[in-house]
Amino acid sequence: QLCQQFEQVAKLIGLRSNPLEAERDVFYVQHSGFDTHSDAGGILDEKMEEFNACVGAFVAEMKRTGTWEQVTVVTLSDFGRTLTWNGRGTDHAWAGHQMALGGALKSGQVFGEYPRDLRETDANPLNIGRGRLIPTMPWEGIWHALAQWFGVSDADTMKTILPNLHRFDPVANHIITAEQLFEAAPPSPPVPPP
């Protein structure tokens, strides 16, 4: 099912040059079934193998059609997983991770802070118990860079898109900029005729 979704997105991107007349597009695909409270890893292995195959085919198609430099794929989840075992699997947690890939991205970067200590001790303020970690970057971290890449430069518009942005410190590297994430700015959108 994930591969079929990516195939459909590739077809829509292929139509972009004429019939859709779009400046920028956002497509959503879903890969569910990761809520594994009682799995020792078999489901995760299957899900990641499917993800790798489907994303790999999509990337190959984007490169074949010459659009890979204009495409960014971002993963997201509404929750993380505990680092500790519940006896059959893992439970819901706060901190997780996201991946971004695309032809215009600066490769090999990791944002956020990996915990220096994973143990549940007073010396580890990020581990609040049972392997639940407090995130070191907000949800807004990556979406700020993507909004800029989409051409959002006005502060008021950014506040509308990311209403909690003001709660995070860009100096502390909580917020990623387009300049940090991408090699170059995206091409300017076409100017509509008068």
Disulfide bonds with the S-S distance in Angstrom:
Cys3-Cys54 1.99
